[in-house]
Amino acid sequence: MSDLVLEIQSLDLEARGVARHDGKVVFVEGALPGERVRARILRQKSSFDTARAEAILKPSSQRVSPACPNFGVCGGCAMQHLDPAAQVAVKQRALEDALWHIGKVRPQRMLAPMHGPAWGYRYRARLSVRVVQKKGGVLVGFREKRGAYVADMTECRVLPPHVSDLLVPLRHLVGQLSAPKSIPQIEVAVGDQTTALLLRHMEPLTAGDQRLLAQFAHEHGVSWWLQPKGPETVHPMDPDDEGRLAYSLPQFGLRMAYRPTDFTQVNHAINQALIARALSLLGVQSTDRVADLFCGLGNFTLPLATQSREVVGIEGSKILIDRAREAAMANGLADKTDFAVLNLFEVDVQWLRDLGYFDRLLIDPPRDGAEAVSRALAALLPHERPGRIVYVSCNPATLARDAGILVTEGGYQMTAAGAINMFPHTGHVESIAVFESSVPGKSVAARSA
């Protein structure tokens, strides 16, 4: 098929330009809104086509030169050719569109988008490892944009500089090990005091391998963790490294220890700002009883405990709950926190009633959202409902679905929502929303009057 000249109308969350041709939607890789491009069709389907921009005939004023030499090949980033401020606007619009088209709700006000450093922000990463002799030996990096191959990369601008600088030394290291083909990945977790590298190895390490790893750790100031089999086998190579990996929340005087396999937010700067905003939006008072659902290792629970009477943290992972209890104890908050392990995707209104009344509620679910929790909240009698809910989301579609339940079935008002650019240069949309009960005597206004 011959090339097409297309006018790009908008951008999807895979950073593809959206155009129309003969009444059919065309998704165009490498094109931005407002541009005129010459594009080549890559694939045709009944409802849409995909294409690649071959030439930019009229560029957007928001187009910038990608800072990373791997952009376009590496699958880690999708929006480096778009000005960072414009990326945030795209994500804010995606959130608004999802809330309306899926949940049929509109917030009373849109919060200013949250954004932080555009580069060097990624404090967690899973690097693939492959032995590719025709490319010089070992490759360490992210997967390519299309396919399962590992990108031939010697730097990464979204990783912290000291981690990016490890990519080439890691290639040399793995190539020296006794069984380099048995190593599928290296996970990175950057803490305040150490950078942990988790080596997944399918074959036992020899004494020589361990000497090489120890030498690398000494030269580069990292901590090695090893995973010979399943997640339960993860352990630090040097026992003294147990407990060193942690991040701080200085505004609350907290230190949160974790393991490389524990879920933590990728972007530490945004995480600190997000916690501060969530607590501010909740408006927690010292007499409040608060619930933190999908609490993980206590990222929100412990800050909440510094401002409230009691916090109940609930999470489906026993490993994370154990870590949360340890953190509460270490930070002197054990007497203000209570934790429980429960599958929050299978709860009902009676379970929620049995927990007792909560003045405030924070929800921070995975991508699947919190449908069962939302339906349980909606089924409460008006006087049983928490006065205010803050919902932190990593998927605008499931947030929109749950918002529709809370507003339409539960009688809540969606008073505010906004986007959070947790992952600059990617299509990932993090967001936050506020729901308030309008029942006299339980609403925030009534309680603070």
PyMOL commands that set and color helices and strands:
alter all, ss='L'
color gray80, all
select helices_A, chain A and resi 84-101+133-135+161-164+167-176+180-182+207-220+231-233+239-241+250-252+268-282+301-305+318-330+334-336+344-346+349-354+371-379+382-384+396-409+444-448
alter helices_A, ss='H'
color red, helices_A
select strands_A, chain A and resi 4-7+10-11+16-21+24-29+36-44+48-58+124-132+137-141+185-190+195-200+222-227+235-236+246-249+254-257+289-293+310-315+337-341+360-363+388-393+412-420+430-437
alter strands_A, ss='S'
color yellow, strands_A
deselect
rebuild
show_as cartoon
